[in-house]
Amino acid sequence: MRTSTNVARHRRRKRILKAARGFRGARKNLLRVAKDGVMRARNYAYTGRKRKKRDFRALWIQRINAAARDNGVTYSQLIGMLSKSGVGLDRKSLAAIAVSAPAAFTKVVEAARAGA
């Protein structure tokens, strides 16, 4: 008897094994094991995309804190003053200013102090 799912089954198998390329051992060529490996890899990739945002935010905060302490104020005090003074800079841009242009960051701190 001929199988009715021949093409679909082959396509499904091919798609999973293609995603498992570069895996070691049986994970690269045995369907049942490859399916588990691909599922786990995709799960880690999903988690990693969320983790990346968390890690970058933490890095920006560390950079801002270091630059803020050079100007005699802590990170939390600076963020509080910035929100009170209405300066609408996010942490990403603040960190970029702190690293690339310390003089400009000092001006931002002074503006926050004046507004708060």
C-alpha positions as CSV (number, residue, x, y, z in Angstrom):
1,M,0.0,0.0,0.0
2,R,1.2,3.5,-0.8
3,T,1.4,6.2,1.8
4,S,-0.8,9.1,1.4
5,T,1.5,11.5,3.3
6,N,4.6,10.8,1.3
7,V,5.5,14.3,0.1
8,A,4.3,16.1,3.2
9,R,6.2,13.7,5.5
10,H,9.4,14.0,3.4
11,R,9.1,17.8,3.4
12,R,8.6,17.9,7.2
13,R,11.6,15.6,7.8
14,K,13.8,17.7,5.4
15,R,12.8,20.9,7.2
16,I,13.7,19.6,10.6
17,L,17.0,18.1,9.5
18,K,17.9,21.3,7.7
19,A,17.4,23.2,10.9
20,A,19.6,20.7,12.7
21,R,22.6,21.3,10.5
22,G,25.7,21.8,12.5
23,F,24.5,19.8,15.5
24,R,26.8,17.0,16.8
25,G,26.2,13.3,16.7
26,A,22.8,11.8,16.1
27,R,21.1,15.2,16.5
28,K,22.1,16.1,12.9
29,N,20.7,13.1,11.1
30,L,18.2,11.1,13.2
31,L,14.7,12.7,13.0
32,R,13.5,11.9,16.5
33,V,16.6,13.2,18.2
34,A,17.0,16.1,15.7
35,K,13.4,17.2,16.5
36,D,14.2,17.5,20.2
37,G,17.5,19.4,19.4
38,V,15.8,21.8,17.1
39,M,13.0,22.5,19.6
40,R,15.4,23.1,22.3
41,A,17.6,25.4,20.1
42,R,14.6,27.4,19.1
43,N,13.5,27.7,22.7
44,Y,17.0,29.0,23.7
45,A,16.9,31.4,20.7
46,Y,13.5,32.8,21.9
47,T,14.8,33.2,25.5
48,G,18.0,34.7,24.2
49,R,16.2,37.4,22.3
50,K,14.4,38.5,25.5
51,R,17.6,38.2,27.6
52,K,19.5,40.4,25.1
53,K,17.2,43.3,25.9
54,R,17.7,42.8,29.6
55,D,21.5,42.6,29.3
56,F,21.7,45.7,27.2
57,R,19.6,47.7,29.6
58,A,21.8,46.6,32.4
59,L,24.9,47.6,30.5
60,W,23.5,51.1,29.7
61,I,22.6,51.6,33.4
62,Q,26.2,50.7,34.4
63,R,27.6,53.1,31.9
64,I,25.3,55.9,33.0
65,N,26.0,55.2,36.6
66,A,29.8,55.4,36.1
67,A,29.6,58.7,34.2
68,A,27.1,60.1,36.7
69,R,29.4,59.3,39.6
70,D,32.2,61.1,37.8
71,N,29.9,64.2,37.9
72,G,29.1,63.7,41.6
73,V,25.7,62.2,41.4
74,T,24.4,58.6,41.5
75,Y,22.4,56.9,38.8
76,S,19.1,57.0,40.7
77,Q,19.5,60.6,41.6
78,L,20.3,61.5,37.9
79,I,17.3,59.6,36.6
80,G,15.1,61.3,39.2
81,M,16.4,64.8,38.3
82,L,16.0,64.0,34.5
83,S,12.4,63.1,35.0
84,K,11.6,66.1,37.1
85,S,13.3,68.5,34.7
86,G,11.5,66.9,31.7
87,V,14.6,65.8,29.8
88,G,13.3,63.0,27.5
89,L,16.5,61.0,27.0
90,D,16.3,57.2,27.2
91,R,19.0,55.1,28.8
92,K,20.4,53.9,25.4
93,S,21.1,57.5,24.2
94,L,22.3,58.6,27.7
95,A,24.8,55.7,27.7
96,A,26.0,56.6,24.2
97,I,26.5,60.2,25.2
98,A,28.3,59.1,28.4
99,V,30.8,56.9,26.4
100,S,31.4,59.0,23.3
101,A,31.0,62.6,24.6
102,P,31.7,63.0,28.4
103,A,31.6,66.8,28.1
104,A,28.1,66.6,26.7
105,F,27.0,64.2,29.4
106,T,28.2,66.7,32.0
107,K,26.0,69.3,30.4
108,V,23.1,66.9,30.6
109,V,23.7,66.4,34.3
110,E,23.9,70.2,34.8
111,A,20.6,70.7,32.9
112,A,19.0,68.0,35.1
113,R,20.3,69.7,38.2
114,A,19.0,73.1,37.1
115,G,15.6,71.7,36.2
116,A,15.1,69.6,39.4
